Amino acid sequence: ADDFVGVQTYTRERYGAEGNLGPQEGVEQTQMGYEFWPQATGATLRRAYEVAGIPMMVTENGIGTDDDGRRLAYYQSALQSVATCLQDGLDVRGYFAWSAFDNFEWMLGYRPTFGLIAVDRRTQQRTIKPSARWLSKVVQTNRLEQ
């Protein structure tokens, strides 16, 4: 009887007979120690739809990195996987990037930078990152091609 399922995903996790295998050798890792694996977004949506069969929203998705080019690549791939789910008929109602601002992570403090907007902790000055400008164009045009 729920209205929707909220999906929060950042990466994949690999398991074998001995349990969690950790990141695959040679796969890029984020500041959080996760694999750079944006296609997990689409895979998680497909699994959620398979299990629940109701509308979905990506309520949290992003990457902790100090390289905004990698952040942009992550969002481009993650949103392409959402678009593919939509093309395949899955009922995805929304997507929320994590996070608007560089924020405090409970386990790692201010070190991981997830934000679309940088925050200088000394001055509190905010700086809009290129990835935010790209995402803004996607929202304005409702198109991934930029």
N, C-alpha and C positions, 0 to 999 in steps of 0.2 A: 504494500500500500504506500510505498515511498514515492515521492515525486521524481527523484533523480538519484543517481549514484555520483558521488564526488570522487574523482580520481586524482591522486597525488603521486607523481612518479618522476624520477630523475635519472634512473639507470636500470640496468638489469643486475640480477644476482644469479650466479651459476652454482649449481649443486650437483654433487656426485654421490657415490655410495658412502663416502666418508664425511659428507656434509657440505658446508659452504666451501667452495673452491677459491673464493676471492677473485680479484680482478685477473683477467686473462693476460698472460705475458704479451707485451708488445702493444696492448691497447692503452691509449692515452687515458690519464687519470685527471680528475678535477682536484681542486683544493680540498675537497672533503674526502678524497681517497676513493671516490666512485669512478667507475669506468665512464668515459665520454661515450654515452650510448643513447642519443636522443630518440632513436627509433623505438625505445621502450615505451614511449608515450602511446603510440598506436597499438603496440602489442598489449599494453595494459587496458586500453579502451576496448579492444576486441575481447579480452578475457572478461572484463566487467560486464560487457553486453551479453556474452555467452552465459554467464552465471545469473545475472539479474534481469536482463531483457527489458530494461526501462531506460528512459533518457539518461544521459550522462553529461557531466561537466568536468573539465580539467580544472580543478580548484587550486592546484599548485604545480608548477613545472618550471625548471630553470637550471642554471649551472653556476657553481662557484668557481670563478677564474679571474685572474688579473689581466687576462688578454681578451679585450672586448671583441676582437675578430673571432675568437673561438666561441664567445657568447653568441655572436650573430650567427655563426655556423650552426650552433646548437639549436637556436630558435628556428632557423630556416628548416632544418631537418625535422625537428619535433612538430612544427606546424604543417609540414608536408605530410607527415604521417597522420595527423588529424584530418587533413583534407582528403587523404586516401580513404580513411574510415567513412567520412561523409559521402564520398563518391560511391562507396560500397553499401550505402543505405543505413549506416549506424546513426542513431539519433544523438548527436553531440550538440549540446545547447550552448556551450561557452568554453572559453579558455582564459585562465588567469596566470600571468607570468609571475614567477617568484624571483625576485621581488622588485618592487618599485625602487627602493633605496638599498644601498649597502647597509646591512643590519647586523645585529648581535646574534651570533649562533651560540646556543647554550654550551656546546662541547668545545668550541674553538674560538670564542670571543669574536672580535672584529676582523680576524685574519681572513676568512673566506669572504669574497666579495661577489654576492649574487645580484646586486642591484643594477637596474637599468639607469639609475642615477647614482653617481659617485658622491660620497659624503666625506669631506675632509674633517676628520675627528677633532683636529686642533681648532679650526675656524668655524666649523659647521657649514661651510660653503658647499652648495650642491652644484654638480656638473652633469648635464645630460650626456649620456654616452651615445655613440653612433648606433648601437643596437636598439636603443630606445627610439631614435628617430626612424629607423627601419620599421620597427614594430608599430609605431604611430601611423606610418604610411599604409601598412597592411590593414590596420583598423579602419582608416579613413576610406580606403579603396575597396576593402573586402577582397583583396587579391594578394597572392603571394609573390607574383612576378613584379619585381621592382626595377 
